[in-house]
Structures are given as structure tokens and as C-alpha cells.
Amino acid sequence: MGSHFNGDPRSRIPLPFAGRARGAGPDNIARLTQHMVDAGHVAQAEVEELKKEVNAVVEDAVQFALQSPEPTMEAAWAHLNCNRRLEVLI
């Protein structure tokens, strides 16, 4: 894991997060879901239905992105700079 910027001392990276790869460690969503099922806040069938709905929305978004044309460089720069009104770039 890199520093915030090149001058940032690496000693500031919290140890539990240093070197953690994506997917490593506990799945907090699964743990929360299981806790909610165990506590009776939601039924397992509802969880499965919600997962199907979320997967469908994500799949639609992926297909939309894959079928969309690549942006022009002008459009990419316009979107990159659109919210940098108060930012100072050095």
C-alpha cells in the first residue's frame, strides 16, 4: 500500500491495513447479513432476493458501460476538471 503522496512517511499507514490485498480479511457484508438473519431482522429468502436484484442492477450497468462508446479526450478532460473550481494544482 502506498503513501498518500510521495512525501508522506510510510510510518503513517495503519498496520492492520498495510499490505492488505483486495478480498483479504473478513467479508463484513456477509457477517452483517448473517447477524441480521440470526437476529430475526430479515429472512434468508429476502436476502437472496435482494442479492438477485442487486446483481441484476450491476449487470445492467456493466452492459451499459461495455456498449457505450469510449469518451473523447476532450470529454475526459472536461469531466476531470469540472469540479476543480477551488482546487489548486501544483
C-alpha positions in Angstrom: 0.0 0.0 0.0 1.4 3.3 -1.0 1.5 6.6 0.9 -1.0 9.4 0.4 1.7 11.2 -1.6 5.4 10.8 -2.2 6.4 13.0 0.8 4.1 11.1 3.2 6.1 9.0 5.7 5.1 5.3 5.3 5.0 5.0 9.1 1.6 6.7 9.0 -0.1 3.7 7.3 -2.1 1.8 10.0 -0.6 -1.6 10.4 -3.9 -3.6 10.1 -4.2 -2.1 6.5 -0.6 -2.3 5.4 -0.3 -4.9 2.7 -3.9 -6.0 2.7 -5.0 -7.2 -0.7 -8.4 -6.8 -2.1 -10.6 -9.6 -0.9 -8.4 -10.4 2.1 -9.9 -10.4 5.5 -13.5 -10.9 6.7 -16.4 -10.2 4.4 -18.2 -7.6 6.5 -21.4 -7.6 4.4 -21.7 -11.4 4.8 -21.1 -11.0 8.5 -23.7 -8.3 8.9 -26.2 -10.2 6.7 -25.8 -13.3 8.8 -26.2 -11.3 12.0 -29.4 -9.8 10.7 -30.8 -13.2 9.7 -29.8 -14.7 13.1 -31.4 -11.8 15.0 -34.6 -12.2 13.0 -34.5 -8.8 11.3 -34.6 -10.3 7.8 -35.4 -13.7 6.4 -32.8 -15.6 4.4 -35.2 -15.6 1.4 -35.4 -11.8 1.5 -31.6 -11.7 1.5 -31.4 -14.0 -1.6 -34.0 -11.9 -3.4 -32.1 -8.7 -2.6 -28.9 -10.2 -3.9 -30.6 -11.1 -7.2 -31.9 -7.6 -7.6 -28.5 -6.0 -6.9 -26.8 -8.4 -9.3 -29.3 -7.5 -12.0 -28.7 -3.8 -11.5 -24.9 -4.3 -11.5 -25.1 -6.4 -14.7 -27.3 -3.8 -16.4 -24.7 -1.1 -15.5 -21.8 -3.3 -16.8 -23.6 -3.9 -20.1 -24.4 -0.3 -20.5 -20.7 0.6 -19.9 -19.5 -2.0 -22.3 -21.9 -0.9 -25.0 -21.1 2.8 -24.6 -18.6 4.5 -26.8 -15.2 5.5 -25.4 -15.2 9.1 -24.4 -13.2 11.6 -26.5 -10.1 13.2 -24.8 -12.0 16.5 -24.8 -14.9 14.9 -22.9 -12.5 13.1 -20.5 -10.7 16.4 -19.7 -13.9 18.3 -19.3 -15.2 15.7 -16.7 -11.9 15.6 -15.0 -11.8 19.3 -14.5 -15.5 20.0 -13.9 -15.3 20.1 -10.1 -11.9 21.6 -9.5 -13.1 25.2 -9.1 -11.3 25.7 -5.7 -8.6 23.1 -6.1 -5.0 24.4 -6.6 -2.9 22.0 -8.8 0.8 22.3 -8.5 
